[in-house]
Amino acid sequence: MKVLVTGGAGYIGSTMVPALLDDGYKIKCLDRLFFGRESLSQIASNPNFELIKDDVRWFDPNILKDVDAVIDLAALSNDPSGELDPVKTLDINHLGRVRVAKLSKEHGIKHYILASSCSVYGFQEGTLDENSQVNPITTYAKANVMAEKDVLPLSDSRFTVTALRLATVYGLSGRMRFDLAINGIVLGLYKTGKIPVMRDGTQWRPFIHVKDAAEAFITTLESPTEKVNGQIFNVGSEEQNYQIHPLAELIGKSVGVPFEIEWYGSPDKRSYKVSFNKIKKMLNFTPNYTARQGAVEVYNALKEGKVTDSLKT
């Protein structure tokens, strides 16, 4: 099977693409390569891998002709960057992904998987599942909701569409990111001995390791059509719903070095605790990694010089 992965050189994609190749898939990776191609350097010579430098908004549809499935990761992928230019964010994260889905259907592709986010829940009390009302606060979250609403109705007996709402991702990747909560906490701890915590620390977030996130897409790709067609799945685990202040304390203790909490910002307007029962029951998906493991992994990689961040102290 040949799979097109958009945004395949990014944080999740650079973990997922090698895993797909290891599983015997042929891969086309479409990416603007804004951060370069080093994240995929270890597979560059693989005969089953093709890298296409292009944009989801205007790529030549002919690249879809021999593709069987599409995993659509390409996006401006966090809240702050999404607010720098909301119009461009919606153009890429909403319209760009709808374009990919529609072209996929037109070219007879069998399965389209959208990378969405649990951020669509915004700020709500209680434990939220896929039937809960969405409450997107940021442009990034709103674009995910809009993309879901436009691509899911495209599903039919010949075109399977699935949306995966990912918990906040963490862990080592070929294209490392430190703007994500756990990774950012670890970076602050490593550089200054202080853990940055956004006020007031009681806000809830669900988390998932990047390798588990990649595995969720592969599981969805390989699941029976009747289980995934037209479906939305939250991707994560009940055990990794954390309030941010206790999470920061857990990470500091897990790494095992002295630390202080450094508060910053205004109280977070986002807080959501999420249920992952649906993906566990329907697709038998359960993450393998914990926040504790991911934090130690990232800290050790920083300490050993295997990864660096772009900010200098």
N, C-alpha and C positions, 0 to 999 in steps of 0.2 A: 504494500500500500504506500502511496506517495502522499505526504502531508505538507501543506503550506503552513508555515508558522510566521505570522506577521509579528514584528517586534522581537524576532528571535534572537537578536544580539543583546537584549536587555537583561534585567535582573533575573526574571523568571525564565525567560527564553534561553539564556545561555546555560541554564541548568537542565531545562527540558529537552532541548535539541539533542545533546549528546545521549541522554537517556533513551530518546526515541530511536536514535541510530543503533544503540546497543540492543534494542528490542527488534531490530530488523526492518525498521521503516526507512523509506527513502524520503529525504527532506529537502524542500525548498524553503529558504529563509529570506523573507522580505523585510528589510530594515533600512532606515535612513542612515544608519551608522554615524549618528551625531556624536557618539562617544567612541567611535573607532570600531575596529573589527577584532581587537585583541581577545575579547571575551570568547571568541569561537576559534582561536588560533589552533587549538589542539585537535580540531576536527576539519581544518581547512582542506586537507588533502584526502579526506574520505571520499571515495567515488560515489557514495550515495548522498552526498551533501552538495547543495548548490546555494550560493549566496547571491542575492539580488539586491543591489542598492537602489531603493526607490521608496516611494511614499504611498500609503494606502489611499490617499486622496486622488492620485492620478496615475498609478501604475498601469501598464499595458495589460488589459484583461487576458491577452493571449497566454500569459504565464499560468493561467488556471486550466488550460486545456487538458493536461495529463494528470491533474490533481484529483485525489479521491476524497480528501477531508481538509478542512481549514481550522486551525486554532488561531484565533484573532486576539493577540496580545498588544498590538501597537496602540499606544496612547501616551498622552502627557499624564504621568502616573502618580501625582500626589496633589494634595490640596493647595499648598502655596504656589506651585508652578501653574496650577490651573487658574489661579486668580490673577496672574500677571497679565494675561490677555484672554478673558473669558470667551470672546468670539472665536479666537483660534482654538481654544480648548474644545468648544462645542463642534467646531469644524472637523477636528481630528477625532475626538473621542466619541462623538455622536455620528455625524454625517459620514466620516471616513469609514467607520465600522459598518454602518448601514450599507454603504457602497460595496464593501467587501462581501457582505452577506448576500446582497441582491445579485452581484456578479457571480458568486458561487452557485447560486440556484440556477441562474441562466446557463451556466456551463456544465450543469449536470453533476455537480459535486454532491456527494451523499450526505456529508455531515459537516455542520458549521458549529463551532464552540466559541462562545463569547466570554471573554474575561471581564467579569463585572466585579463588584466590591460590596462588602458588608457595610461600607460607608453610606449606602443608600438608606440605611435605617436612621441616620442622623442623630437625634436625641430623643430617646424614648425610655420609659420605665419597663420593667419586666424582662422576660426572656422572649426574644423575637424569632419567629420562624418564617418560612417562605411565604406564608399566607398573611403575615403581618403587614400593616400599612407601611409604605415607605415614607420617609421624611427627609429627603436630601437637602442638606444645608449649603454645601459648597458647589461651585461650578463642576468640579470633578465628579461629585456624587450625582448631580443633576444630569450630567452627560451619560452616566451609566444607566440611570433610569430611562432616559430617552432612547438609548440604544436598545435596551431590553424590550421596550414597548414596540419598537419598530422591527426588530429582527425575529422575535418569537412568533408573530403571526405568519411569517414566511414558511413555517414548518408545514409539511404535508407528508403523504405516504412515500414520496420519493426524496424528500429533503428534510433531514433531521436537524433540528436546531436546539441547542442547549446553552443555558446561561449559568456560569459558575460565579457566585458571589464569594470572593475570597476574603478570608480574615486578613488582618495586617500581617504581612510576610516578614520573616527575619532569617538570619543565617548567612553563611558564606555563599558567594556566587562568583562566577567569572566576570560579571559586571557589577561590582560591589556598590551597594547604596547604604549611606549612613543617615539619610533623611527619614528612615523608618524607625519606629519607636524603640524596639529592643536594640537594634544595631546602633542607634544614636546614643542610647543609655550606656552601652558598652564603650563606645568611643569616648564619651565624656569621662567615664571612669578611668580608662586607659591614659588619657592625656593629662588629666588634672586631678584625678582622685575625687572628682565631684560628679554626681549623677544629675543631669538636667531633668527636671520633672515639671511639666506644664501644670499650672494651678487648675483646680484645687487638689488634684491627685485622686479624687474619688470617682472620676469618670471611668466607665467600663470600655474595654476593647477586647475583641477576640484575636487570637494570634495563630499563625501556622508557619512552620519551617518551609523554606523555599523548595527543598527537595520533596516535601509532602505536597506542596502546591503543584509542582510539576507532575507528581504521580497522580494527583486528582484529575488532571487533564487526560492523562494516558488511560486511567480507569474509565473515564467517561467515553473516550474514543472507542474503547474495547467492549463497552457494555451493550447489551441487546437494545435495539432501536426502541422497542416498546417501553423500556424503562427510562429513556433519556429524551425522547422526542417531545419538544415543546415544554420541557421542564426547566425549572430554576432550582439550583442546589446551593445552599450555604456550604462553604468549604472550610472546615476547621474541626475543632473538638471541644466538647463541653469543658474539659479540664483546663483548657487554655483561654477561658474568659477571665481576664484580670482587671482589677482596678489598678491604675497606673502607679500610685504611690507604693502599694504592697508589691507590685511587680518590680519596681526599682530596688526595693529592699531585698527581694529574692535574688535579683541578678547580682547585686553587690555581695551578698553572702555566698552565692554560688561561685563567683570568681575568686573570692577568698582574700581580698586585699582591703585595707582601710578605705572608707569612703564617707562622703558627706552628701546630703541632698541639697541640690541647688535649684530653688524654685524660679520659674520664669513665666512671663506672659500673663494675660488675663485668663479668667476661668474658661476652660475649654467648653465650647458650645456643642461638642459631639460626645455622646455617651450611648453605648448600645451593647447589650449582652445578648448573645445569639445562640439559638439551638441548632445543632448539627445532626439531629436524629434522622432526618430524611436521607441524607447521603450515606449515613452509616447503615440504615436499614435497607434502602433500595439498591445501593451499589456496593455494599460491604466495604466501605472506605473508612479507614481509621488512620490518623497520622501516626508516624513512628517516632518523631522527634519531640522533645520538650523544650520549653523556653530556657530552662536551666542548661540543657545541653547546647543549645544554639548560642547562648551568651558566652559560655566557656570556649566554644569553638571560635567565635569571632575574636574574643579577647586574646586567645593564644595566637591566632593568625596575625593580629596586630603586633603582639609582643615579639613574634618571630620574624616580622617584616614581610610576611607573605601577602599582606594587603596594607594599603595606606589610604588615608583620606586626603582630600585636596586642600583642607584647611590647615594652616601651620600655626603653631603657638609660639 
